[in-house]
């Protein structure tokens, strides 16, 4: 992570990203020389979006799992001396769609001392773009596309290496949502896979962007669990290694090959490859989304471990 302002004394900030499939914590410190280091970076798969696409409500079990993780994160924030005013909690797709979001809001605030912000898809896209660029050096001067495949939505953000954002969109396609809607638990039937692919293609066709724009970018960066898991699978990492995943590259053939392979496997077989429980059952759908976007972009994807959490932290330090 780069770009933190110079502080007169070490400053600690905390960021929590509560998505449809996972909840993540980043505690970072800005040192007096302007450098920024991670103190804590954690992820728990809680599947907050369980059934939201079908019912329009957050399931009690999903809330209980999320609150338990938030309780642990709150303890860590307090242990590291991160004050509430230097903590930001954001929630994304699942909570945007839920009628009973007040239950989530009250439960998170009680455990963290900070009210969660239900951010828009546009704000989610902006934070993902800022976070991705903070950790990846882009050689090309051309347009940069950042793709964030979440559990409930996928953000596509187009900008440049200065951090300027030209276009951003949040699509209601994510690994959990697509899995539940089309029954994408493998081995996939040809019909299920074709129906899901056609649905994703249809949403991409509706982008109010100039025709062929995705094929004119200079660099493509992918963030979040789907693409980092795909990179780990490509490298054969039974134990996840963040240092090996960050900055790795997936070619178009590798993206398509991974998507095709995952479609033939059961959840148990995917789990045996090193994909954790809670992601093994949705990575097939996530890889399908990545493949459909890759088909439009037509160039390799850089995989970044820097993402929305890093964007949140940088925003806190800039205040």
C-alpha positions in Angstrom: 0.0 0.0 0.0 1.3 3.5 -0.9 0.1 7.0 -0.9 -0.5 7.6 2.9 0.1 11.2 4.1 3.0 11.9 6.4 1.8 11.8 10.0 3.3 13.6 13.0 2.9 10.4 15.1 1.9 6.8 14.3 -1.8 6.7 13.4 -3.8 3.5 13.5 -7.0 3.1 11.4 -9.4 0.2 11.0 -11.5 -0.9 8.0 -14.2 -3.6 7.8 -15.7 -4.7 4.6 -18.9 -6.7 5.0 -19.8 -8.3 1.7 -22.3 -10.9 0.6 -20.0 -13.9 1.2 -17.2 -12.7 3.6 -16.4 -10.1 6.2 -12.9 -8.7 6.3 -10.8 -6.6 8.6 -7.7 -4.4 8.0 -5.9 -2.6 10.8 -3.1 -0.4 9.4 -0.7 2.1 10.8 0.8 5.2 9.2 4.3 5.7 10.5 6.0 9.0 11.1 8.0 8.6 7.9 4.9 8.3 5.8 5.1 4.5 5.3 2.0 2.4 5.8 2.0 -1.1 7.2 -0.7 -3.8 7.8 -1.0 -4.8 11.4 -4.0 -7.1 10.9 -5.6 -8.4 7.8 -8.3 -11.1 8.3 -11.2 -12.7 6.4 -14.1 -14.9 7.6 -16.7 -16.4 5.3 -20.1 -15.7 6.9 -22.4 -15.8 3.8 -24.4 -12.8 4.9 -26.2 -12.9 1.6 -27.6 -16.4 2.2 -31.0 -16.5 0.4 -31.2 -12.7 0.0 -31.7 -12.9 -3.8 -34.8 -15.1 -3.3 -36.3 -13.8 -0.1 -35.2 -10.1 0.0 -34.2 -10.5 3.7 -31.1 -11.3 5.7 -31.4 -14.8 7.2 -31.2 -15.0 11.0 -28.4 -17.6 10.8 -26.4 -15.3 8.4 -26.8 -12.4 10.8 -25.6 -14.6 13.7 -22.5 -15.7 11.8 -21.8 -12.1 10.8 -22.3 -10.7 14.3 -20.0 -13.4 15.8 -17.2 -12.3 13.4 -17.9 -8.6 14.1 -17.5 -9.3 17.8 -14.0 -10.8 17.2 -13.1 -7.9 15.0 -14.3 -5.4 17.6 -12.0 -7.0 20.2 -9.0 -6.7 17.8 -9.8 -3.0 17.1 -9.9 -2.3 20.8 -6.7 -4.3 21.4 -4.8 -2.3 18.8 -6.1 1.0 20.2 -8.1 2.0 17.1 -10.6 4.6 18.0 -14.2 4.6 16.6 -13.6 7.8 14.7 -10.7 6.2 12.9 -12.8 3.1 12.0 -15.0 2.7 8.9 -17.4 -0.2 8.4 -18.9 -0.6 4.9 -21.5 -3.1 3.8 -22.3 -3.8 0.2 -24.6 -5.8 -2.1 -26.5 -8.1 0.4 -27.5 -5.3 2.7 -28.5 -3.0 -0.2 -31.1 -5.6 -1.2 -32.4 -6.6 2.3 -35.7 -5.3 3.8 -34.5 -6.1 7.4 -31.2 -4.1 7.1 -32.0 -2.4 10.4 -31.3 -5.6 12.3 -27.9 -5.8 10.7 -27.2 -2.1 11.4 -28.1 -2.4 15.1 -26.2 -5.6 15.6 -23.0 -4.4 14.0 -23.1 -1.1 15.9 -23.5 -2.8 19.2 -20.5 -5.0 18.6 -18.2 -2.5 16.9 -19.2 0.9 18.4 -19.4 2.1 14.8 -22.5 2.1 12.6 -22.0 0.4 9.3 -22.4 2.4 6.1 -24.5 0.7 3.4 -22.5 2.1 0.5 -23.7 2.4 -3.1 -22.4 0.3 -5.9 -20.7 3.5 -7.2 -18.9 4.1 -3.9 -17.9 0.4 -3.7 -16.4 0.7 -7.2 -14.5 3.9 -6.3 -13.0 2.3 -3.2 -12.0 -0.8 -5.1 -10.3 1.2 -7.8 -8.3 3.3 -5.3 -7.3 0.2 -3.3 -6.3 -1.8 -6.4 -4.0 1.0 -7.7 -2.4 1.4 -4.3 -0.8 -2.0 -4.5 -0.2 -2.6 -8.2 2.2 -0.9 -10.5 0.7 -0.4 -14.0 3.2 -0.1 -16.8 0.8 1.0 -19.5 -0.4 4.6 -19.8 -3.7 3.4 -21.3 -7.0 3.1 -19.6 -7.1 0.8 -16.5 -10.1 -1.5 -15.8 -10.5 -2.8 -12.2 -12.9 -5.7 -11.7 -14.2 -6.7 -8.3 -16.3 -9.8 -8.3 -18.1 -10.1 -5.0 -20.7 -12.4 -3.6 -23.7 -10.3 -4.7 -22.4 -7.8 -7.2 -19.5 -7.2 -9.6 -18.0 -3.8 -10.0 -16.3 -2.6 -13.2 -14.3 0.6 -12.9 -12.4 2.4 -15.7 -9.9 5.0 -15.0 -6.2 5.9 -15.3 -3.0 5.5 -13.3 -3.4 8.9 -11.6 -6.5 7.5 -9.8 -9.0 9.4 -11.9 -12.2 7.4 -12.5 -13.9 7.8 -15.8 -16.7 5.2 -15.6 -18.0 2.9 -12.9 -20.8 0.4 -12.8 -22.1 -2.1 -10.2 -23.8 -5.1 -11.8 -26.1 -7.4 -9.8 -24.1 -10.5 -10.6 -21.9 -12.1 -8.0 -20.6 -15.6 -7.1 -23.3 -16.2 -4.4 -26.2 -14.6 -6.3 -25.4 -16.5 -9.5 -24.9 -19.8 -7.7 -28.3 -19.5 -6.0 -30.2 -18.2 -9.0 -28.9 -20.8 -11.5 -28.0 -23.7 -9.3 -24.4 -23.6 -10.2 -23.2 -26.4 -7.9 -21.1 -28.8 -10.0 -20.7 -30.7 -12.0 -22.7 -28.2 -13.9 -25.2 -29.2 -16.6 -24.7 -27.7 -20.0 -28.1 -26.0 -19.7 -27.3 -24.3 -16.3 -23.9 -23.1 -17.4 -25.2 -21.7 -20.7 -28.1 -20.0 -19.0 -25.9 -18.3 -16.4 -23.4 -17.3 -19.1 -26.2 -15.8 -21.2 -27.4 -13.9 -18.2 -24.0 -12.4 -17.5 -23.5 -11.5 -21.1 -26.9 -9.8 -21.2 -26.0 -7.5 -18.3 -22.6 -6.7 -20.0 -24.4 -6.0 -23.2 -26.6 -3.4 -21.3 -23.6 -1.4 -20.1 -24.0 2.2 -21.1 -20.4 2.4 -22.3 -19.2 2.9 -25.9 -19.3 -0.3 -27.9 -16.0 -2.2 -27.6 -14.7 0.0 -24.8 -13.7 -3.0 -22.7 -11.5 -4.2 -25.5 -9.5 -0.9 -25.6 -8.1 -0.9 -22.1 -4.3 -0.9 -21.4 -4.4 -2.8 -18.2 -6.9 -5.1 -16.4 -6.7 -5.6 -12.6 -8.9 -8.1 -10.8 -9.5 -8.0 -7.0 -11.3 -9.9 -4.3 -11.9 -13.6 -3.5 -12.9 -15.1 -6.9 -9.8 -13.9 -8.8 -7.3 -14.5 -5.9 -8.7 -18.0 -5.6 -8.3 -18.6 -9.3 -4.7 -17.5 -9.1 -4.1 -19.9 -6.2 -5.6 -22.7 -8.2 -3.5 -21.9 -11.2 -0.4 -22.0 -9.1 -1.5 -25.2 -7.3 -1.4 -23.6 -3.8 -2.9 -26.0 -1.3 -2.1 -23.5 1.4 -3.0 -19.9 0.4 0.1 -17.6 0.0 -0.8 -14.0 -0.3 2.7 -13.0 -1.5 2.5 -15.5 -4.4 -1.0 -14.4 -5.4 -0.5 -10.6 -5.3 0.8 -9.4 -8.7 0.3 -12.7 -10.4 -1.1 -12.8 -13.9 -3.9 -14.9 -15.4 -3.9 -15.3 -19.2 -7.2 -15.5 -21.1 -6.5 -19.2 -21.7 -5.9 -19.8 -18.0 -9.1 -18.0 -17.0 -11.2 -20.0 -19.5 -9.4 -23.2 -18.6 -10.1 -22.7 -14.9 -13.7 -21.9 -15.5 -14.1 -25.0 -17.7 -12.4 -27.2 -15.1 -14.3 -26.0 -12.1 -17.6 -26.6 -14.0 -16.8 -30.3 -14.0 -16.1 -30.6 -10.3 -18.2 -31.1 -7.2 -17.9 -28.8 -4.2 -16.0 -31.5 -2.3 -13.5 -31.9 -5.2 -12.9 -28.1 -5.3 -12.4 -28.0 -1.6 -9.8 -30.8 -1.9 -7.9 -28.4 -4.2 -7.4 -26.0 -1.3 -10.4 -23.8 -1.8 -11.9 -23.1 1.7 -15.4 -24.1 2.7 -17.7 -21.3 2.0 -16.0 -20.4 -1.2 -15.7 -23.8 -2.8 -19.4 -23.9 -3.5 -19.4 -20.4 -5.3 -16.1 -20.2 -7.0 -17.5 -21.9 -10.1 -20.0 -19.1 -10.6 -17.3 -16.5 -9.8 -15.0 -18.0 -12.4 -17.8 -17.9 -15.0 -18.2 -14.2 -14.4 -14.5 -13.6 -14.8 -14.5 -15.6 -18.0 -17.3 -13.6 -19.5 -15.6 -10.3 -18.7 -12.3 -11.7 -20.1 -14.0 -12.5 -23.3 -14.8 -8.8 -23.7 -11.5 -7.5 -22.5 -9.2 -9.7 -24.5 -6.1 -9.3 -22.4 -4.4 -10.9 -19.4 -5.6 -10.0 -15.9 -3.3 -8.8 -13.1 -4.4 -10.2 -9.7 -4.3 -7.8 -6.8 -4.6 -8.5 -3.1 -5.0 -4.7 -2.6 -8.7 -3.9 -2.8 -11.6 -2.1 -1.2 -10.1 -2.5 2.3 -7.0 -0.6 1.2 -9.2 2.1 -0.4 -11.1 2.5 2.9 -7.9 2.8 4.9 -6.4 5.4 2.5 -9.6 7.4 2.7 -9.4 7.4 6.5 -5.8 8.6 6.6 -6.6 11.4 4.1 -9.2 12.9 6.5 
